[in-house]
Amino acid sequence: MPAPLLRPYQRRVFLPLCRGLLAARHEQFTLLMPRQSGKNQLAATIVTALLLAHARRGGSLVICAPTFRPQAVISLERTRAILEPAARRAGIQPEAADYRIRCGNAEAVFLSASGHAQVAGHTASIALLADEAQDIDPDWFDRQFRPMAASTGAPALLFGTPWDGESLLERAIARNAGRTAAGVPLHYTVTWQEVARDVPIYGQYIERERQRLGERNPLYLSQYELIASRSSARLLDEAALAAIAGSHSLLEGPRQGERYVGGLDPAGEGADATVFAICRVEPGQRLELVALEVWEAGDLAAFVPRVVSIAHRWGLERLAIDATGLGQPLAAALEPLLGRALLPVAFTLQTKSALGWHLIAACETGRLRLPAETGGEPALRRCWEELRACRRSLRIGGILRWEAPPGQHDDCVAALALALHAAGAIPAPRTARGRSP
């Protein structure tokens, strides 16, 4: 078996997993590993070992991932890179075509677990592996993939990181707690601390991620600490809210030498308001909210001259606007007047998720600051109330959904998220250079 290709923490789980997958029938093994710790390398080595073990008598493995490109393709290519030299040493010439790899009489098939993929008709007689299993729909997996081993008793291996406590992977881990099969445990966990002992630079990477995202950020907890987030919770907890309370005040206008960006969330249907957030850019890409305009719903076209006037007065380097729905014509009207300073953002499930993750990270790490809540500014009071009330939920595929509770609003939250997006698009400050004498 090609275990020498692995690091010590990978070998620790490789050998018992191979023993279990070769000996146990109708069992489901589970593995948690932090992001970027060599999970795919380990999986490819396991697939190689199983193919070599069955090269003479034959059989089939099915390896699935949430997408075919890039995930399943990456798994296939990594397996080829490990299998080919190992097979040649055993006197076997492996063959690869499309989404299949043959090694003697054994075969591995790499498939997408997307709900749109056509996967019926495949059989897993050696094993069934599911990569990033937390991102695979449990009902789809049970309906399309689990039956592939029904007539063969082939074991399964599900691996990835935790998510919301209810994913396919986490349900299997809960069933595996304390159980063994073929004399080996059914569940394995590799921690980032264990990886860092063998790869010190990985520990430095984790520290940077903790600083960038914040140690309570659900994305950091899931991907590196292997701690699931609750499926529904406040977008920002009390610690994050405390971290964004600054000591500055709102400004009446710009100050010389300072840089500003804006986020504009146009009113949608119903009782929404249009919110214009203006933030000062501090060193290290820190943002401070310095002005907040809240306009009750009305004819958005009438806001065009007002938005342009404010953008020019503050010298906004970038203004990000929600260009979805009713915001699209407003963005189109502003574009010729503001030029490349305007950043239209189409709110999709993916883009809103990315904005939400960015907002959480900025709040967790103190990179976003708001003036402390006072009784004298209704717009600021509204902003704090929305930040406290906004809820989040986690979905398959790493998607973060955030929204106001029924009957409430998240317009200020969206404007702040857009301002953060705008700050990420501004050029670095120029450094004056003199001519050498």
N, C-alpha and C positions, 0 to 999 in steps of 0.2 A: 504494500500500500504506500502511496506517495506522501506519507505524513512528514518526512523531513523537509518538505517545502513550506511547512507551516511554522509559525512562531509558537513558543511554549503555551501561551494561553489558548491558541487554536488547537494544538495537539491535545490539550486536556479534555476537550469535548469531542474532538474528531474520533478518537479510538472507541469510546463507549457508544457514540452515535452510530458508527459503522457496525459495531457488534449488534446493536439493537435492530438496525434496519436490515441486517442480514438474517437475523434469527427470529424476530418477533413477527407475528401475523396479526392483521386487523388492529394494529396499535397506531397511535398518533403521537409522535415526539414533537417537542417544542423547544425553541432556542431563542433567547433574547441576547442581542449584542448591540452596543452603542453604534451610532452612525460613524461611518468612515473608519471602522476598526478591523476591516478585513473579512466581513461576513460573506461577501461574494466569493472571495478566494477560498474560504473554508467550504462553502457549498459546492464550488466547482471541484474541489479535491474530493469531497464525499461522492459526487457523481462519478468522478474518475475511478475511485476505488470500487464502487458498485458495478460499473461497466466492466472493469477488468476481472472482477470476481465472477461475473456471469458471461464472460466472453465466449466460453466454450458451450455451455448449456443453453445460453440465449435468454431472452426476456426483454422487457421494456420498462423504461422510466419515463414518467411525465413530470416535467418541470414547468410550473406556471408562475407568472408575475402579473402585477396589475395592468401592465401594458406590454405589447410585443416590442415596440420601439419606444424608448431605448432599452427597457429593463430586461426583457427576455433575450433580446439580441446580445446584450452585454454578458448575460449569464452563459449563453452559447459560446461566445468568443473566448471567454475566460476558461470555460471547460476545455475547449479545443487546445488552448495554449498549454494547459496542464496535462491533458490526456495524450497528446501526440508523442512527446518524448517518452512518457511512461509506457505507452503501448508499444512503441518501437523497441524499447528495452526488453519487452516481453515477447518480441517477435511478431507483433500484430501491427497491421497498417490500418489505422482508423480512417473512416470516410465521412465527410460532411457534405450535406446537400440541403439547401433551403433551411428548414427549421429542425433538421435531424442530424444526429451524429451516430454512426455505427462503429462498434468496436467488436470485431469478430461477429458472433451471433447476437450480441446484445445491442440495444438501441436506446438512445435518449431523445425525447421529443420535447421541444421548447414551445410553449403556447402562451397566449395572452389570456388573462382571467377577466378581461373587460367584459361587461355585460353585452357588448355588441359582437364579440368574437364567436366564430363558428368552430366549436371544439368537439362536437359530438362524434363518436365513433372510435376514439382512442382508448387504449387499455393500458393500465399500469400493472405489470406483473412483478416487477422488482420493487419499486417504491414510487411514491407520489410526493413531490416537493413543492412547497408554495413559498416563494420569495416575497418579502414585504407583505406578509399575510394580513397585517393590520389594515391594509388598504384594499383588501379583496372583500367584496360583499358576501357575508356569510350564507345567505340564502342561495346566491348564485353558485358558490363553491359547493354547497351541499347538493344542489340540483345537477350541476354539470361535471364536477370533478370527482367528488367522493364515489359516485357509481363506477368510475373507471377501475377501481380496485375491488369492487363488490364480488366478482367471481374468482379473484386471485388471492384475496387476503393480503395484498401488498400493504406494508406499513406506510405511513405518511410522516413527513417532517415539515412543520410550519415554523418559519423564522422571520424575525424582523424586530421592531421596537413596539412598546405599548402605545396606546392612543387614548381612548376615552373609557376604557374599562369594559366595553361591550363589543370590541372588534372580534373577528374570527380568531385571531391569534390569542387574544386574552381569554376568550371563552375556553379555548383548548387548554391554556395554561392552568386555568382554574380547575378543570377536570383532572389534570395531571398531578396536582399537588400531592406529594408524598407517595406517588405510585411508581412501580417499577415493572419492567417487562424484560424477559430474557436475561435477568440478573443485573440490569442497568436502569438508572432513573429515566423517567419519561420526559423530564424537563431539565433544561440547562440555562444558566445565566452567566454571561461574561460581563463584568463591570468595567467601566472606563479606568478605574484605578488599577485593575489587573492588567489592562492593555498598557497603561502608562509605565508600569514596572518593566515591561519588556521593550517599550518604545517611548522613551522619555519625551520626545518631541510631541507625541500625541497628548501627553498631559499638559504641555504648554498650549496646544491648540484648544483643549477643553477650557482652560483658564480664560483664553481670549473669547471663546464663545459665551462663557458665563458673564464676562464683562459686557459683551456686545448685546446679549439678549436679556440678561438679568436672571438671577438664580431662581426666581419664582416663576419665570416665564414658562407656560405649559409646553412650548416647543422645546425649550432647553431640557425641561424635566423629562419629557418623553424620549427625546433622541439620545440624551447622554446619561441622565440619572436613571433611566428606565422606570420612571414613575408615571402612571397614567393620570390624566386629568379627568375631573368629573365631566360628564357629558354636557352639563349645563351649569353655568356659574356667571358671576359678574365678570364683565370684561376686565375691570381693574379692581384688585382687592384693596383693602385699607392701606397696606404698606405702599402700594404703587401710587395711590392717591396722595399719601403723605410725601412721597418722593418728588411729586411735581409741584408742590406748593412753594412758590418762590417768594423772595423778599422784595421784588420790584413792583412797580405800579403800571397801570395802563398809561399810555402816552396820548397826548393830543395830536401829535404830529411827529414826523421823522427828525432824527438828530444827525447832525453832520458827521460823516465818517462811518456811519453804521450801515449794515446791509439788511435788507428786508425781503421776505417772501410772503406769499399769501395762499390761502385755500378758500375756495368759493363753492359752497353747496347750495345750488338753486332749489327753490321750493318745488316739491312734487305735488301729487294729488292731495286733496283734503286740506288739513290745517297746518301743513308744513310751513316753515319759514325759510327765507333765503338768508344764509349766514356767511359772512365774509370775515375770515380770521387773518390777521396780519401778525407775523412773527419776526422778531429780530434774530439774526444769525450770529451766534457767538462762536468763539474759537472751539475747534473740535466738533463742529456741526451741531452744537447745542442750540436749541431754539427757545426763545422766550415769547410768549403771547403778549403783545403790547397794544393791540387794538382789536375790537370785536364789534362788528356791525350785524344787527339782526333786523331784517325787514320782513314784515308779515307778508303772506302770500299775496301776489298781485300779478299784473301783466309783466312777465319777465323782460319783455322787450324794452319796457320803460326803465329798467335797471342798467341798460347798456352805458349811457353817458355817466351815470353815477359810479359804476365799476371802473370805467376808464379814468375818470377824474381821480378816484382814490388810488388806483394803481400808479398813475403818473406822480401824484403828490408824494407818495411814499417811496417812489423809485423802486418798485418791486422788480427784483431780478427775475423771478419766476412766479407765476400765478397758476396753480393747478385748479381745474374746475371739473366737477362731475358733469360729463357731457352725455349722460344717459337720459332717455325720455325727454321731458320738458327742458332739460338742460342743454340738449343738443343744439337747438336753434340759438340759444343764448351764446353758447361757445362759438358757433359759426359767425354770429354778429360781432363778437369780440375779437376774433382772430385777425382780421385785417387791421384792426386798430391797435392791437398789442403786439402783433408779430410773434417772434419766437419766444417772447416772455410768457406767452400763454401755453399751458400744458393741458390739453383736453384729456380726460381720463374716462374711458367707457367702463362703467361699473358692471362687471360680470362676477360670477361666483368666485373666479380665480383672482381677479384684480382686487376685489373688495377684501378677500381673504389676505392677500399680500399687504394691503394697507393696514388691516387690523393687526397682523403680526408686527409690522413696523411700529405701529402706535404702542402696542404693549411693550415692545423692547425699549422704545424711547422713554416710556414712563417708568418701567422697572429700573432703568439705569440712570434716571435723572437727566436724560438728554433733552427732555421737554419740561419747561417750567411755565406755570400760570401764576398770575398774581394771586395771593391768598384771598380767599373769599371774604368779601366785606358786604355790609348791608346797603352800600350806596350805589351799586352798579347792577341794574337788572340783567343786562346781557351776560355779565360775568357770573352772576348767581345762577342764571339758566344753564350756562356752560358746565359749572360744577355739578349741578343737579343731574344733567344728562350723563356726565361721566360716571357718577355714582350709580345711576340706574341702568346703564347700558348692559346688556347680557351677551354672553357668547355661548356657542355650542360648537362642538367638533364633529366633523364629518369624515367619511372615508376619503382617502387620498390627501390627508393633511390639510383639508379645507377648514378654515375658521369662519363661522358665520357670526355676525354681530348685529344687533338691532336693539331698538328700544322696546321695553315692555308694552303690552297693549295699552293704547290711550296716551302714550308718552312719545317723546321725540328724540332723535339722535343727530339732528342737523349740526349742532356745534361739534359733536364728536367727529362727524364726517369732515367738517371744515378743518379741524386740527389734523386729521389723518392726511388730508390733501396738502396742507401746508408742509407737513413732514416730507411728503413726496416731492413737493416743489424744492425743498431744501436739498434733497439728494441730487437734483439736476443742475444746481448752480455750479459754475466753474470755480476752481480754487482761486483765492485772492492772488493778485499779481504781486510779485516782489520787485521793488525798484532796484535796478542795477546801474551803477555808475561806470563810466569808461575808465579803464586803468590809465594812469598817467604815463 
